Amino acid sequence: MPARAVIYARQSLDRSGDGAAVERQIEDCQALADRRHWTVVERLTDNDASASGGKPRPGYQRLLKLMRAGGVDAVVVWHLDRLTRRLIDLEEIISICEATGVRLATVTGDVDLSTDTGQLMARILASVARAEVQRKGIRQRRANEQRAQAGQMGWTRRPFGYAREDGRIVVVDDEARGLERAAEMVLAGDTLAACCRMLDQAGLTATTGKPWVVTSLRRALLNPRYSGRVTYNGDEVTKDGMGVSGQWPIILPAETQQRLAEKLRDVSRRVQQGTDLKFLLSGSAICGRCGSVMFASPMGVKGKRWQVYRCMKTKRAQGCYLARRQDLVDEVVEAVVLARLSQPDAASLFAEDEDVPALRVECAELRGRRDDLASLLADGLLSASVVRERSQELTAKISALEDRISQALGDSPLTALTAAEDVHSAWMTLGMRERKQVIDTLMTVTILPAGRGARFSPEQVRIEWRTA
């Protein structure tokens, strides 16, 4: 009975989009299978997919599934580096071949993974391929740096406001006008959230296809690219101590961008540029084990990284080490808020009288206490870690008081949400700072401890409404 074979072909970058390189590999692999009198039961491809980055490859995953299930006797590839460029992937393939007896054949020469010599040769080839990937990366980075020094704009994703035509960088008129309008609004005192809504109403999305948010718009307005200055890896490129001028049209004059920088980086602006702005509950969520405030921070295990809300006592000698995935917690809280604000009596949640002058006096007192921390640190009376902790606590209290003042004066986003016909759509137009203001006004969120290794569940998030 003829051996059952699967052909696998891959190329990293398909510049033409026609998959010609993959087709050539398949033709050569089919010819090899025909010479061996093997029956090709399936042809799998991953076009425009790298084998060195660790990203999922559908064709490759299908191949491994067939091998494990015993549905194939041989795998045919053009070269071993078409199958994998990572030693970790090669070890997985070797393990499967040893367990199932699957043979690996290449157009450029067989590698017998059933023998020690064959496995050694495969590991050498994989190491050589990996080294070539690293050398290629170094060459590409150096070429990118050289282009930046020459004033050329490089991008992996088209920047908002620009496009390429016949090798030249040109301005996209409607996007440029939107960016200019956003800059005018910020300089006139409008919030970034209002600018995002303006862009959304004009039908202008970011080049990712997603609506603008406060953080991405702020980053765009501060990007030196729009005033004709070259950047590389986020930093402005200099030559002989001077900034390099770009070879493309300017959208925002340098003077305008300088004024924007002064405005957006002003510490007195209510839209703060820290973790409190980036994450919904950072600085306000309460640890259910020790009662401390929790903050967003990165966490990584076995090469995976994600954001968590972590107890502020985590790094102390007697810390409680409570942490929960930030995105999962946010999902629960947002679902509860939107469900409640969609009810007919939502306005009753914040219908209360406030003594605004008294709240302002309390804010001023807290700011004074926060300013005094710097003197205590300078005098050596408090450590830097204690000063940082107390400053964060005071900042959270000041923010909550400012939200109450805004609510009493009628300019809170909560008012707009309760009046909206579609609460979910209205919520999506808000910036993170405004969403956080709504959450802090309405509720207290406590993240409860769970057993070691326990999966996340909504019951681990306790929500207590501030008003009835």
C-alpha positions in Angstrom: 0.0 0.0 0.0 1.5 3.4 -1.0 2.6 5.6 1.9 0.3 8.5 2.7 2.1 11.8 2.4 1.2 15.4 3.2 2.9 18.3 1.4 3.6 21.5 3.5 4.8 24.8 1.9 5.4 28.2 3.4 6.9 31.6 2.6 7.4 34.4 5.1 6.6 37.4 2.9 4.5 37.4 -0.2 5.2 40.8 -1.8 3.2 40.2 -4.9 0.3 38.5 -3.2 0.0 35.7 -5.8 1.6 33.0 -3.7 3.9 32.0 -6.5 6.7 30.9 -4.2 4.4 28.5 -2.4 3.1 27.1 -5.6 6.7 26.4 -6.8 7.4 24.5 -3.5 4.2 22.4 -3.9 5.2 21.5 -7.5 8.7 20.3 -6.4 7.3 18.5 -3.4 4.7 16.7 -5.6 7.4 15.6 -8.0 9.4 14.1 -5.0 6.3 12.3 -3.8 5.6 10.9 -7.3 9.2 9.6 -7.5 8.7 7.8 -4.2 5.3 6.5 -5.3 3.6 8.2 -2.3 0.0 9.2 -2.3 -0.4 12.8 -1.4 -3.5 13.0 0.8 -3.4 16.7 1.5 -1.5 19.9 0.6 -1.1 22.4 3.4 0.2 26.0 3.0 1.0 29.0 5.1 1.5 31.9 2.7 2.9 35.2 4.0 3.6 33.6 7.4 6.8 33.6 9.4 8.1 30.5 11.1 10.4 32.3 13.5 8.0 34.6 15.4 5.9 32.0 17.1 2.6 33.2 15.7 -0.1 30.6 14.9 0.2 29.0 11.4 -3.1 27.3 10.5 -1.5 25.0 7.9 1.3 24.0 10.3 -1.1 23.3 13.1 -3.2 21.1 10.8 0.0 19.2 9.9 0.8 18.5 13.5 -2.8 17.3 14.1 -2.6 14.9 11.2 0.8 13.5 12.4 -0.4 13.0 15.9 -3.6 11.3 14.8 -1.7 8.8 12.6 -3.3 10.1 9.4 0.0 10.4 7.5 3.1 8.3 6.9 5.3 11.0 5.5 5.7 14.8 5.4 7.2 16.4 2.3 8.7 20.0 2.5 11.0 21.9 0.1 13.6 22.5 2.9 13.6 22.1 6.7 13.4 25.8 7.2 10.1 25.9 5.3 8.7 23.7 8.2 10.3 25.5 11.1 13.1 27.9 12.0 12.8 27.5 15.8 14.5 24.7 17.8 11.5 24.5 20.1 9.2 23.6 17.2 11.8 21.2 15.8 11.9 19.3 19.1 8.1 18.9 19.0 8.3 17.5 15.4 11.1 15.1 16.4 9.0 13.9 19.4 5.9 13.3 17.1 8.0 11.5 14.5 9.6 9.2 17.2 6.1 8.4 18.6 4.3 7.8 15.3 7.1 6.7 12.8 6.3 9.6 10.4 9.1 10.2 7.9 10.3 13.7 6.9 11.4 14.2 3.3 12.8 17.4 1.8 13.4 18.3 -1.8 16.9 19.4 -0.9 17.8 16.2 0.8 16.1 13.9 3.4 16.5 14.3 7.1 15.8 11.0 8.9 14.5 12.0 12.3 14.4 8.4 13.5 18.2 8.4 13.9 20.5 10.3 16.2 22.5 11.5 13.2 19.4 12.7 11.4 18.2 14.6 14.5 21.6 16.2 15.0 21.6 17.3 11.4 18.1 18.7 11.7 19.1 20.7 14.9 22.1 22.1 13.1 20.0 23.2 10.1 17.4 24.8 12.5 20.2 26.6 14.3 21.7 27.9 11.1 18.2 29.1 10.0 17.7 30.8 13.3 21.0 32.5 13.1 20.1 33.7 9.6 16.9 35.2 10.9 18.8 37.1 13.5 21.4 38.4 11.0 18.6 39.4 8.7 17.0 41.4 11.6 20.2 43.2 12.2 20.6 44.1 8.5 17.0 45.3 8.3 17.3 47.5 11.4 20.5 49.0 10.1 18.9 49.7 6.8 15.9 51.3 8.5 18.2 53.5 10.6 20.1 54.6 7.5 16.8 55.5 5.7 15.7 57.5 8.8 19.0 59.4 8.8 18.4 60.2 5.1 15.0 61.8 6.0 12.8 59.0 4.7 9.6 57.8 6.5 9.3 54.1 7.1 6.2 52.4 8.4 4.8 48.9 8.8 1.3 50.3 9.0 0.1 53.4 7.1 0.2 56.4 9.5 -3.0 58.4 9.8 -2.9 61.4 7.4 -0.4 59.9 4.9 -0.3 57.4 2.0 2.0 56.4 -0.8 1.4 57.1 -4.4 3.9 56.2 -7.1 6.7 55.9 -4.5 5.9 59.3 -3.0 4.4 60.1 0.4 1.3 62.2 0.0 -1.3 63.7 2.4 -4.7 62.1 2.8 -6.8 65.3 2.7 -9.8 64.3 4.9 -7.5 62.7 7.5 -5.2 65.7 7.6 -8.1 68.1 8.1 -9.4 65.9 11.0 -6.0 66.0 12.6 -5.7 69.8 12.2 -9.2 70.2 13.6 -8.3 68.0 16.6 -5.2 70.2 17.2 -7.3 73.4 17.1 -9.8 71.9 19.5 -7.1 70.9 22.0 -5.5 74.4 21.9 -8.9 75.9 22.4 -9.4 74.0 25.6 -11.4 71.0 24.4 -10.7 67.5 25.8 -9.1 64.7 23.8 -12.3 62.7 24.3 -14.3 65.5 22.5 -11.8 65.3 19.7 -12.2 61.5 19.4 -16.0 62.0 19.1 -15.4 64.7 16.4 -13.3 62.3 14.4 -15.8 59.5 14.9 -18.7 61.7 13.7 -16.6 62.6 10.6 -16.2 58.9 9.8 -12.5 59.0 10.4 -11.1 55.9 12.1 -7.5 55.2 13.0 -5.6 53.2 10.3 -6.2 50.0 12.3 -9.9 50.5 11.4 -10.8 51.1 15.0 -12.3 54.3 16.5 -9.9 56.8 18.0 -9.3 56.7 21.8 -7.8 59.4 24.0 -4.3 57.6 24.3 -3.9 57.0 20.5 -5.0 60.5 19.6 -2.7 62.1 22.1 0.2 60.0 20.7 -0.6 61.1 17.2 -0.8 64.8 18.0 2.6 64.6 19.8 4.3 62.6 17.0 7.1 64.7 15.4 6.3 63.1 12.1 3.4 65.5 11.5 5.7 68.5 11.7 8.1 67.0 9.2 10.6 65.5 11.7 12.0 62.0 11.3 11.4 59.4 14.1 12.7 55.8 14.5 11.4 53.4 17.1 9.5 56.2 18.7 12.5 58.6 19.1 13.3 61.6 17.1 16.3 61.1 14.8 19.2 63.5 15.1 22.3 64.0 13.0 25.2 66.1 14.2 23.1 67.2 17.2 20.2 68.5 14.9 16.9 67.0 14.2 16.6 65.4 10.7 13.9 66.9 8.4 11.6 64.5 6.6 11.1 64.3 2.9 7.3 64.5 3.1 4.5 67.2 3.4 3.9 68.7 6.8 0.4 68.5 8.4 1.0 70.3 11.7 3.5 73.2 11.8 6.3 72.9 14.3 4.9 75.8 16.3 1.5 74.2 16.6 3.0 70.9 17.7 5.1 72.7 20.3 2.0 74.3 21.7 0.2 71.0 21.7 3.1 69.4 23.6 2.9 72.2 26.3 -0.9 71.7 26.5 -1.0 67.9 26.6 1.9 67.5 29.0 0.7 70.1 31.4 0.4 68.4 34.8 -2.6 70.5 35.7 -4.7 68.9 33.0 -7.3 66.6 34.5 -6.6 64.0 31.9 -3.5 62.5 33.5 -1.0 60.5 31.6 -0.3 57.6 33.9 -1.6 54.1 34.6 -4.8 55.8 35.9 -5.6 56.9 32.4 -4.7 53.7 30.6 -6.6 51.3 32.8 -10.2 51.5 34.1 -9.7 50.5 37.8 -6.0 51.2 38.4 -5.8 53.2 41.6 -9.4 52.6 42.6 -9.9 48.9 42.8 -9.7 47.5 46.4 -7.8 44.3 47.4 -10.3 41.9 49.0 -7.6 40.3 51.1 -5.9 43.3 52.8 -8.0 46.4 51.8 -5.1 48.1 49.9 -5.6 50.0 46.6 -4.7 47.9 43.5 -2.8 49.2 40.4 -2.4 47.9 36.9 1.0 46.3 36.1 2.4 43.8 33.6 2.8 40.1 34.5 4.5 37.3 32.7 4.7 33.6 32.9 6.5 31.2 30.5 6.9 33.9 27.8 3.3 35.1 28.0 2.6 38.7 29.2 -0.6 40.4 30.2 -1.8 43.2 32.4 -3.2 42.5 35.9 -4.6 44.5 38.8 -2.1 43.9 41.5 -2.3 44.6 45.2 0.0 47.6 46.1 1.5 45.5 48.9 2.7 42.8 46.5 6.4 43.7 46.7 6.6 44.2 50.4 8.0 41.7 52.8 4.6 40.7 54.0 2.6 41.3 50.8 -0.6 39.5 50.0 0.3 39.0 46.3 -3.3 39.2 45.1 -3.5 39.8 41.3 -6.3 39.4 38.7 -6.3 39.8 34.9 -7.1 43.4 34.1 -9.1 42.7 30.9 -11.3 40.1 32.6 -12.1 42.3 35.6 -12.8 45.3 33.3 -15.2 43.2 31.3 -17.3 42.3 34.4 -17.4 45.8 35.7 -18.3 47.4 32.3 -21.1 44.8 31.8 -22.6 45.6 35.2 -22.4 49.4 34.6 -23.9 49.3 31.2 -26.7 47.1 32.4 -27.5 49.4 35.3 -27.3 52.6 33.3 -29.7 51.1 30.7 -32.5 50.9 33.3 -35.2 53.7 33.3 -34.3 54.8 36.9 -30.5 55.2 36.1 -30.6 58.9 36.9 -31.5 58.2 40.5 -28.1 56.7 41.1 -26.5 60.2 41.3 -29.4 62.4 42.3 -28.0 64.0 45.4 -27.0 67.4 46.7 -23.3 68.3 47.0 -21.6 71.1 48.9 -19.3 72.2 46.1 -17.4 74.8 48.1 -16.7 72.3 50.8 -15.5 69.7 48.3 -13.1 72.3 46.8 -11.7 73.1 50.2 -11.1 69.4 50.8 -9.4 69.0 47.4 -7.1 71.9 48.2 -6.2 70.4 51.6 -5.4 67.0 50.0 -3.2 68.7 47.3 -1.3 70.5 50.1 -0.7 67.2 51.9 0.5 65.7 48.6 2.9 68.6 48.0 4.3 68.2 51.5 5.5 64.7 50.8 8.3 66.0 48.6 9.7 67.9 51.6 9.5 64.9 53.9 11.3 62.8 51.3 14.1 65.5 50.9 14.5 65.7 54.7 14.9 61.9 54.9 11.8 61.5 57.1 10.0 59.2 54.6 11.3 56.7 52.1 10.7 57.0 48.4 8.4 53.9 48.4 6.3 55.3 51.2 6.1 58.7 49.5 5.0 57.0 46.3 2.3 55.0 48.0 0.9 57.9 49.9 1.0 60.2 46.9 -1.0 57.6 44.9 -3.6 57.3 47.7 -4.0 61.1 47.9 -4.2 61.4 44.1 -7.0 58.8 44.0 -8.9 60.8 46.7 -8.5 64.1 44.8 -9.7 62.5 41.6 -12.8 61.2 43.3 -13.6 64.6 44.8 -13.1 66.3 41.4 -15.5 63.8 39.9 -18.2 64.7 42.5 -17.7 68.4 41.8 -18.1 67.8 38.1 -21.2 65.7 38.7 -22.7 68.4 40.9 -22.0 71.1 38.2 -23.7 68.9 35.6 -20.6 68.3 33.3 -20.1 64.6 34.1 -20.1 62.0 31.4 -22.5 60.1 33.6 -25.2 62.6 32.8 -24.7 62.1 29.1 -24.8 58.3 29.5 -28.1 58.3 31.4 -29.6 60.5 28.7 -28.4 58.5 25.8 -30.7 56.3 23.7 -28.0 53.7 23.3 -25.9 53.5 26.5 -23.4 51.0 25.0 -22.6 53.2 22.0 -22.3 56.3 24.2 -19.9 54.4 26.5 -17.7 53.5 23.5 -17.3 57.1 22.6 -15.9 58.0 26.0 -12.2 58.1 26.7 -10.6 56.0 29.5 -10.5 59.0 31.9 -14.2 59.6 31.4 -15.1 55.9 31.9 -13.0 55.8 35.0 -14.8 58.9 36.3 -18.2 57.1 35.8 -17.0 54.0 37.6 -15.6 55.9 40.6 -18.7 58.0 40.9 -21.1 55.0 40.9 -19.4 52.2 42.7 -16.6 50.6 44.8 -15.0 47.6 43.1 -13.3 45.0 45.3 -11.3 42.1 43.8 -11.7 39.1 46.0 -9.0 36.4 46.6 -9.4 32.9 45.2 -7.6 29.6 45.7 -4.2 29.1 44.2 -4.6 28.2 40.5 -8.3 29.0 40.5 -9.7 30.3 37.2 -11.2 33.7 37.0 -14.9 34.0 37.6 -17.2 37.1 37.8 -17.9 36.2 41.5 -14.3 37.3 42.3 -15.4 40.9 41.6 -17.5 42.5 44.3 -19.4 45.7 43.3 -20.9 48.0 45.8 -23.0 51.0 44.6 -22.2 54.3 46.2 -25.8 55.5 46.1 -29.1 53.9 46.2 
